[in-house]
Amino acid sequence: MTKPLIHPSHRPELRPTLGIVLLMLLLVFNALLLPAPDVSRGLANYLPLHITLEVVAIAIAAMVFAVGWSTQKYNRNGNVVWLACMFLGVALSVSVPVRPGAAHLHHRRGVDRVQGRL
């Protein structure tokens, strides 16, 4: 006999949660079909915005790693530490130029102009 995918005690919460997830997926696909607003048309190649958003992503990934790493003294579950290390890998792969293309924050055209090197 196979084990059920979801524990029976969690089944009552499954239906509303799946409804919310499906609604969010529908909204995402709907947003992909709609045309872009005129205000955002010039933001596609806006380098300072791109760099800012990547730095925010690096900071969030590093914070998730820090929280996951510091919880190992309270919770001996290895999955949390494994997930924290994955987020550290995300933060490092975006921020440290290991190989060309892996860290495109440092390898984008125009970054030299932003950093003052012409």
VMD Tcl script that builds the backbone (N, CA, C; Angstrom):
set m [mol new atoms 354]
animate dup $m
set s [atomselect $m all]
$s set {name element resname resid chain x y z} {
  {N N MET 1 A 0.840 -1.183 0.000}
  {CA C MET 1 A 0.000 0.000 0.000}
  {C C MET 1 A 0.885 1.246 0.000}
  {N N THR 2 A 0.570 2.181 -0.864}
  {CA C THR 2 A 1.365 3.403 -0.957}
  {C C THR 2 A 0.851 4.431 0.048}
  {N N LYS 3 A 1.769 5.266 0.472}
  {CA C LYS 3 A 1.395 6.324 1.411}
  {C C LYS 3 A 0.695 7.444 0.639}
  {N N PRO 4 A -0.299 8.072 1.238}
  {CA C PRO 4 A -0.957 9.186 0.543}
  {C C PRO 4 A 0.004 10.363 0.381}
  {N N LEU 5 A -0.178 11.107 -0.691}
  {CA C LEU 5 A 0.693 12.237 -0.967}
  {C C LEU 5 A 0.522 13.344 0.078}
  {N N ILE 6 A -0.687 13.543 0.510}
  {CA C ILE 6 A -0.986 14.570 1.516}
  {C C ILE 6 A -1.576 13.874 2.736}
  {N N HIS 7 A -1.082 14.246 3.900}
  {CA C HIS 7 A -1.582 13.643 5.132}
  {C C HIS 7 A -3.070 13.950 5.286}
  {N N PRO 8 A -3.841 12.991 5.742}
  {CA C PRO 8 A -5.293 13.209 5.855}
  {C C PRO 8 A -5.682 14.398 6.729}
  {N N SER 9 A -4.854 14.763 7.681}
  {CA C SER 9 A -5.201 15.900 8.534}
  {C C SER 9 A -5.087 17.236 7.791}
  {N N HIS 10 A -4.391 17.246 6.660}
  {CA C HIS 10 A -4.221 18.483 5.899}
  {C C HIS 10 A -5.168 18.592 4.709}
  {N N ARG 11 A -5.947 17.583 4.459}
  {CA C ARG 11 A -6.838 17.597 3.289}
  {C C ARG 11 A -7.901 18.686 3.342}
  {N N PRO 12 A -8.471 19.039 4.499}
  {CA C PRO 12 A -9.469 20.132 4.487}
  {C C PRO 12 A -8.897 21.473 4.015}
  {N N GLU 13 A -7.601 21.706 4.241}
  {CA C GLU 13 A -6.991 22.964 3.818}
  {C C GLU 13 A -6.568 22.940 2.357}
  {N N LEU 14 A -6.562 21.767 1.750}
  {CA C LEU 14 A -6.055 21.639 0.396}
  {C C LEU 14 A -6.928 22.338 -0.635}
  {N N ARG 15 A -8.221 22.192 -0.543}
  {CA C ARG 15 A -9.118 22.761 -1.549}
  {C C ARG 15 A -9.026 24.289 -1.610}
  {N N PRO 16 A -9.108 25.020 -0.493}
  {CA C PRO 16 A -8.964 26.487 -0.612}
  {C C PRO 16 A -7.574 26.916 -1.081}
  {N N THR 17 A -6.552 26.175 -0.668}
  {CA C THR 17 A -5.197 26.525 -1.084}
  {C C THR 17 A -5.012 26.316 -2.577}
  {N N LEU 18 A -5.492 25.208 -3.085}
  {CA C LEU 18 A -5.396 24.975 -4.526}
  {C C LEU 18 A -6.195 26.005 -5.317}
  {N N GLY 19 A -7.329 26.435 -4.767}
  {CA C GLY 19 A -8.106 27.477 -5.426}
  {C C GLY 19 A -7.333 28.782 -5.533}
  {N N ILE 20 A -6.641 29.137 -4.462}
  {CA C ILE 20 A -5.852 30.376 -4.467}
  {C C ILE 20 A -4.679 30.260 -5.441}
  {N N VAL 21 A -4.010 29.102 -5.448}
  {CA C VAL 21 A -2.874 28.901 -6.355}
  {C C VAL 21 A -3.335 28.952 -7.809}
  {N N LEU 22 A -4.453 28.320 -8.119}
  {CA C LEU 22 A -4.965 28.353 -9.485}
  {C C LEU 22 A -5.385 29.766 -9.893}
  {N N LEU 23 A -5.967 30.526 -8.964}
  {CA C LEU 23 A -6.334 31.911 -9.250}
  {C C LEU 23 A -5.088 32.752 -9.543}
  {N N MET 24 A -4.026 32.551 -8.771}
  {CA C MET 24 A -2.797 33.305 -9.011}
  {C C MET 24 A -2.160 32.914 -10.338}
  {N N LEU 25 A -2.184 31.626 -10.687}
  {CA C LEU 25 A -1.668 31.207 -11.990}
  {C C LEU 25 A -2.486 31.812 -13.128}
  {N N LEU 26 A -3.792 31.878 -12.958}
  {CA C LEU 26 A -4.639 32.500 -13.963}
  {C C LEU 26 A -4.312 33.978 -14.127}
  {N N LEU 27 A -4.051 34.665 -13.020}
  {CA C LEU 27 A -3.683 36.084 -13.090}
  {C C LEU 27 A -2.335 36.276 -13.780}
  {N N VAL 28 A -1.382 35.385 -13.519}
  {CA C VAL 28 A -0.070 35.494 -14.160}
  {C C VAL 28 A -0.199 35.288 -15.666}
  {N N PHE 29 A -0.930 34.253 -16.076}
  {CA C PHE 29 A -1.100 34.011 -17.511}
  {C C PHE 29 A -1.897 35.128 -18.176}
  {N N ASN 30 A -2.850 35.699 -17.449}
  {CA C ASN 30 A -3.608 36.832 -17.974}
  {C C ASN 30 A -2.686 38.044 -18.162}
  {N N ALA 31 A -1.769 38.264 -17.224}
  {CA C ALA 31 A -0.840 39.390 -17.345}
  {C C ALA 31 A 0.115 39.199 -18.516}
  {N N LEU 32 A 0.447 37.956 -18.835}
  {CA C LEU 32 A 1.325 37.711 -19.978}
  {C C LEU 32 A 0.640 38.018 -21.303}
  {N N LEU 33 A -0.676 37.886 -21.340}
  {CA C LEU 33 A -1.412 38.135 -22.576}
  {C C LEU 33 A -1.715 39.610 -22.803}
  {N N LEU 34 A -1.770 40.375 -21.732}
  {CA C LEU 34 A -2.083 41.797 -21.858}
  {C C LEU 34 A -0.884 42.570 -22.402}
  {N N PRO 35 A -1.124 43.649 -23.145}
  {CA C PRO 35 A 0.011 44.455 -23.623}
  {C C PRO 35 A 0.633 45.246 -22.471}
  {N N ALA 36 A 1.902 45.559 -22.619}
  {CA C ALA 36 A 2.600 46.321 -21.585}
  {C C ALA 36 A 2.093 47.763 -21.577}
  {N N PRO 37 A 1.958 48.368 -20.394}
  {CA C PRO 37 A 1.546 49.769 -20.344}
  {C C PRO 37 A 2.601 50.682 -20.973}
  {N N ASP 38 A 2.168 51.811 -21.461}
  {CA C ASP 38 A 3.090 52.746 -22.110}
  {C C ASP 38 A 4.160 53.258 -21.155}
  {N N VAL 39 A 3.839 53.349 -19.870}
  {CA C VAL 39 A 4.792 53.868 -18.887}
  {C C VAL 39 A 5.993 52.942 -18.751}
  {N N SER 40 A 5.782 51.634 -18.882}
  {CA C SER 40 A 6.868 50.675 -18.645}
  {C C SER 40 A 7.634 50.299 -19.909}
  {N N ARG 41 A 7.338 50.859 -21.023}
  {CA C ARG 41 A 8.005 50.455 -22.263}
  {C C ARG 41 A 9.498 50.807 -22.264}
  {N N GLY 42 A 9.897 51.873 -21.621}
  {CA C GLY 42 A 11.307 52.251 -21.603}
  {C C GLY 42 A 12.110 51.553 -20.523}
  {N N LEU 43 A 11.476 50.742 -19.687}
  {CA C LEU 43 A 12.184 50.096 -18.586}
  {C C LEU 43 A 12.868 48.795 -18.979}
  {N N ALA 44 A 12.677 48.318 -20.187}
  {CA C ALA 44 A 13.221 47.020 -20.575}
  {C C ALA 44 A 14.745 47.019 -20.544}
  {N N ASN 45 A 15.383 48.089 -20.925}
  {CA C ASN 45 A 16.847 48.157 -20.936}
  {C C ASN 45 A 17.364 49.211 -19.962}
  {N N TYR 46 A 16.661 49.392 -18.864}
  {CA C TYR 46 A 17.045 50.411 -17.889}
  {C C TYR 46 A 18.040 49.795 -16.918}
  {N N LEU 47 A 19.323 50.067 -17.114}
  {CA C LEU 47 A 20.394 49.407 -16.383}
  {C C LEU 47 A 20.375 49.672 -14.873}
  {N N PRO 48 A 20.178 50.903 -14.392}
  {CA C PRO 48 A 20.159 51.094 -12.934}
  {C C PRO 48 A 19.038 50.304 -12.239}
  {N N LEU 49 A 17.882 50.206 -12.890}
  {CA C LEU 49 A 16.797 49.415 -12.306}
  {C C LEU 49 A 17.181 47.943 -12.258}
  {N N HIS 50 A 17.802 47.451 -13.308}
  {CA C HIS 50 A 18.222 46.050 -13.362}
  {C C HIS 50 A 19.233 45.743 -12.260}
  {N N ILE 51 A 20.212 46.610 -12.095}
  {CA C ILE 51 A 21.227 46.396 -11.063}
  {C C ILE 51 A 20.608 46.461 -9.680}
  {N N THR 52 A 19.706 47.407 -9.457}
  {CA C THR 52 A 19.049 47.528 -8.161}
  {C C THR 52 A 18.250 46.279 -7.827}
  {N N LEU 53 A 17.495 45.768 -8.782}
  {CA C LEU 53 A 16.695 44.578 -8.529}
  {C C LEU 53 A 17.574 43.350 -8.294}
  {N N GLU 54 A 18.701 43.251 -8.974}
  {CA C GLU 54 A 19.599 42.129 -8.728}
  {C C GLU 54 A 20.245 42.224 -7.354}
  {N N VAL 55 A 20.611 43.411 -6.918}
  {CA C VAL 55 A 21.180 43.565 -5.577}
  {C C VAL 55 A 20.136 43.206 -4.519}
  {N N VAL 56 A 18.885 43.586 -4.733}
  {CA C VAL 56 A 17.813 43.209 -3.806}
  {C C VAL 56 A 17.645 41.693 -3.779}
  {N N ALA 57 A 17.713 41.050 -4.938}
  {CA C ALA 57 A 17.595 39.588 -4.993}
  {C C ALA 57 A 18.760 38.919 -4.259}
  {N N ILE 58 A 19.959 39.462 -4.400}
  {CA C ILE 58 A 21.113 38.922 -3.687}
  {C C ILE 58 A 20.926 39.074 -2.189}
  {N N ALA 59 A 20.444 40.243 -1.748}
  {CA C ALA 59 A 20.242 40.481 -0.318}
  {C C ALA 59 A 19.184 39.541 0.250}
  {N N ILE 60 A 18.096 39.327 -0.478}
  {CA C ILE 60 A 17.046 38.437 0.013}
  {C C ILE 60 A 17.553 37.004 0.092}
  {N N ALA 61 A 18.285 36.551 -0.927}
  {CA C ALA 61 A 18.824 35.192 -0.894}
  {C C ALA 61 A 19.819 35.020 0.252}
  {N N ALA 62 A 20.623 36.032 0.509}
  {CA C ALA 62 A 21.576 35.956 1.621}
  {C C ALA 62 A 20.854 35.944 2.966}
  {N N MET 63 A 19.766 36.707 3.084}
  {CA C MET 63 A 19.006 36.700 4.338}
  {C C MET 63 A 18.307 35.364 4.571}
  {N N VAL 64 A 17.785 34.761 3.501}
  {CA C VAL 64 A 17.172 33.442 3.647}
  {C C VAL 64 A 18.234 32.429 4.079}
  {N N PHE 65 A 19.429 32.518 3.526}
  {CA C PHE 65 A 20.517 31.633 3.959}
  {C C PHE 65 A 20.829 31.857 5.433}
  {N N ALA 66 A 20.927 33.103 5.850}
  {CA C ALA 66 A 21.290 33.395 7.241}
  {C C ALA 66 A 20.248 32.850 8.216}
  {N N VAL 67 A 18.982 33.015 7.887}
  {CA C VAL 67 A 17.928 32.505 8.766}
  {C C VAL 67 A 17.951 30.982 8.783}
  {N N GLY 68 A 18.086 30.362 7.618}
  {CA C GLY 68 A 18.117 28.906 7.565}
  {C C GLY 68 A 19.322 28.318 8.264}
  {N N TRP 69 A 20.474 28.968 8.126}
  {CA C TRP 69 A 21.688 28.471 8.754}
  {C C TRP 69 A 21.619 28.619 10.273}
  {N N SER 70 A 21.027 29.711 10.735}
  {CA C SER 70 A 20.975 29.930 12.188}
  {C C SER 70 A 19.908 29.092 12.876}
  {N N THR 71 A 19.004 28.492 12.136}
  {CA C THR 71 A 17.977 27.665 12.772}
  {C C THR 71 A 18.440 26.244 13.035}
  {N N GLN 72 A 19.622 25.867 12.582}
  {CA C GLN 72 A 20.043 24.480 12.775}
  {C C GLN 72 A 20.310 24.143 14.236}
  {N N LYS 73 A 20.555 25.134 15.085}
  {CA C LYS 73 A 20.734 24.818 16.509}
  {C C LYS 73 A 19.390 24.599 17.206}
  {N N TYR 74 A 18.286 25.087 16.600}
  {CA C TYR 74 A 16.959 24.885 17.174}
  {C C TYR 74 A 16.230 23.705 16.532}
  {N N ASN 75 A 16.511 23.451 15.277}
  {CA C ASN 75 A 15.833 22.403 14.531}
  {C C ASN 75 A 16.890 21.558 13.832}
  {N N ARG 76 A 16.936 20.282 14.121}
  {CA C ARG 76 A 17.965 19.411 13.562}
  {C C ARG 76 A 17.585 18.857 12.191}
  {N N ASN 77 A 16.567 19.430 11.563}
  {CA C ASN 77 A 16.144 18.974 10.252}
  {C C ASN 77 A 17.171 19.415 9.205}
  {N N GLY 78 A 17.741 18.463 8.497}
  {CA C GLY 78 A 18.760 18.789 7.505}
  {C C GLY 78 A 18.207 19.466 6.270}
  {N N ASN 79 A 16.903 19.362 6.033}
  {CA C ASN 79 A 16.309 19.980 4.842}
  {C C ASN 79 A 16.398 21.493 4.889}
  {N N VAL 80 A 16.263 22.062 6.067}
  {CA C VAL 80 A 16.319 23.527 6.187}
  {C C VAL 80 A 17.727 24.024 5.863}
  {N N VAL 81 A 18.725 23.329 6.365}
  {CA C VAL 81 A 20.110 23.722 6.089}
  {C C VAL 81 A 20.420 23.525 4.606}
  {N N TRP 82 A 19.931 22.439 4.017}
  {CA C TRP 82 A 20.143 22.193 2.587}
  {C C TRP 82 A 19.516 23.308 1.758}
  {N N LEU 83 A 18.285 23.695 2.100}
  {CA C LEU 83 A 17.618 24.780 1.385}
  {C C LEU 83 A 18.350 26.103 1.592}
  {N N ALA 84 A 18.857 26.333 2.799}
  {CA C ALA 84 A 19.627 27.548 3.060}
  {C C ALA 84 A 20.887 27.582 2.206}
  {N N CYS 85 A 21.546 26.449 2.068}
  {CA C CYS 85 A 22.756 26.401 1.225}
  {C C CYS 85 A 22.413 26.630 -0.241}
  {N N MET 86 A 21.251 26.190 -0.672}
  {CA C MET 86 A 20.828 26.455 -2.055}
  {C C MET 86 A 20.638 27.961 -2.271}
  {N N PHE 87 A 20.069 28.649 -1.299}
  {CA C PHE 87 A 19.908 30.098 -1.416}
  {C C PHE 87 A 21.258 30.804 -1.376}
  {N N LEU 88 A 22.215 30.269 -0.621}
  {CA C LEU 88 A 23.560 30.839 -0.658}
  {C C LEU 88 A 24.159 30.675 -2.051}
  {N N GLY 89 A 23.919 29.526 -2.660}
  {CA C GLY 89 A 24.394 29.323 -4.026}
  {C C GLY 89 A 23.767 30.299 -5.000}
  {N N VAL 90 A 22.486 30.597 -4.815}
  {CA C VAL 90 A 21.823 31.586 -5.669}
  {C C VAL 90 A 22.454 32.954 -5.479}
  {N N ALA 91 A 22.669 33.338 -4.229}
  {CA C ALA 91 A 23.259 34.656 -3.957}
  {C C ALA 91 A 24.665 34.752 -4.538}
  {N N LEU 92 A 25.443 33.695 -4.411}
  {CA C LEU 92 A 26.809 33.738 -4.927}
  {C C LEU 92 A 26.849 33.661 -6.447}
  {N N SER 93 A 25.945 32.911 -7.042}
  {CA C SER 93 A 25.975 32.795 -8.502}
  {C C SER 93 A 25.566 34.087 -9.183}
  {N N VAL 94 A 24.796 34.912 -8.522}
  {CA C VAL 94 A 24.399 36.189 -9.107}
  {C C VAL 94 A 25.452 37.252 -8.828}
  {N N SER 95 A 26.124 37.173 -7.674}
  {CA C SER 95 A 26.983 38.282 -7.274}
  {C C SER 95 A 28.465 38.080 -7.605}
  {N N VAL 96 A 28.955 36.858 -7.622}
  {CA C VAL 96 A 30.385 36.621 -7.829}
  {C C VAL 96 A 30.615 36.159 -9.263}
  {N N PRO 97 A 31.484 36.822 -9.994}
  {CA C PRO 97 A 31.728 36.415 -11.388}
  {C C PRO 97 A 32.591 35.152 -11.463}
  {N N VAL 98 A 31.964 33.996 -11.356}
  {CA C VAL 98 A 32.688 32.727 -11.409}
  {C C VAL 98 A 33.082 32.412 -12.838}
  {N N ARG 99 A 32.136 32.499 -13.747}
  {CA C ARG 99 A 32.406 32.269 -15.162}
  {C C ARG 99 A 31.558 33.265 -15.952}
  {N N PRO 100 A 31.941 33.583 -17.154}
  {CA C PRO 100 A 31.154 34.532 -17.932}
  {C C PRO 100 A 29.736 34.025 -18.153}
  {N N GLY 101 A 28.810 34.874 -17.880}
  {CA C GLY 101 A 27.412 34.520 -18.052}
  {C C GLY 101 A 26.753 34.090 -16.762}
  {N N ALA 102 A 27.518 33.583 -15.794}
  {CA C ALA 102 A 26.917 33.141 -14.545}
  {C C ALA 102 A 26.527 34.335 -13.680}
  {N N ALA 103 A 27.347 35.331 -13.692}
  {CA C ALA 103 A 27.058 36.516 -12.895}
  {C C ALA 103 A 26.897 37.690 -13.847}
  {N N HIS 104 A 25.752 37.808 -14.439}
  {CA C HIS 104 A 25.579 38.838 -15.455}
  {C C HIS 104 A 25.435 40.222 -14.872}
  {N N LEU 105 A 25.408 40.344 -13.546}
  {CA C LEU 105 A 25.419 41.663 -12.932}
  {C C LEU 105 A 26.731 42.376 -13.273}
  {N N HIS 106 A 27.814 41.618 -13.361}
  {CA C HIS 106 A 29.125 42.200 -13.656}
  {C C HIS 106 A 29.450 42.212 -15.136}
  {N N HIS 107 A 28.690 41.500 -15.941}
  {CA C HIS 107 A 29.045 41.323 -17.343}
  {C C HIS 107 A 28.066 41.972 -18.310}
  {N N ARG 108 A 27.222 42.860 -17.851}
  {CA C ARG 108 A 26.266 43.497 -18.758}
  {C C ARG 108 A 26.919 44.676 -19.457}
  {N N ARG 109 A 26.489 44.894 -20.678}
  {CA C ARG 109 A 26.974 46.073 -21.393}
  {C C ARG 109 A 26.457 47.318 -20.685}
  {N N GLY 110 A 27.287 48.280 -20.501}
  {CA C GLY 110 A 26.888 49.517 -19.862}
  {C C GLY 110 A 27.221 49.581 -18.395}
  {N N VAL 111 A 27.618 48.470 -17.785}
  {CA C VAL 111 A 27.968 48.493 -16.369}
  {C C VAL 111 A 29.202 49.339 -16.157}
  {N N ASP 112 A 30.141 49.314 -17.109}
  {CA C ASP 112 A 31.334 50.135 -16.976}
  {C C ASP 112 A 30.978 51.617 -16.925}
  {N N ARG 113 A 29.960 52.022 -17.671}
  {CA C ARG 113 A 29.536 53.429 -17.629}
  {C C ARG 113 A 28.962 53.780 -16.273}
  {N N VAL 114 A 28.220 52.839 -15.646}
  {CA C VAL 114 A 27.621 53.113 -14.354}
  {C C VAL 114 A 28.705 53.200 -13.286}
  {N N GLN 115 A 29.742 52.359 -13.398}
  {CA C GLN 115 A 30.803 52.348 -12.408}
  {C C GLN 115 A 31.842 53.451 -12.641}
  {N N GLY 116 A 31.684 54.224 -13.682}
  {CA C GLY 116 A 32.576 55.345 -13.918}
  {C C GLY 116 A 33.745 55.033 -14.817}
  {N N ARG 117 A 33.791 53.802 -15.363}
  {CA C ARG 117 A 34.884 53.449 -16.273}
  {C C ARG 117 A 34.371 53.570 -17.706}
  {N N LEU 118 A 34.869 54.524 -18.408}
  {CA C LEU 118 A 34.464 54.705 -19.803}
  {C C LEU 118 A 35.464 54.027 -20.667}
}
mol reanalyze $m
mol bondsrecalc $m
mol representation Tube
mol addrep $m
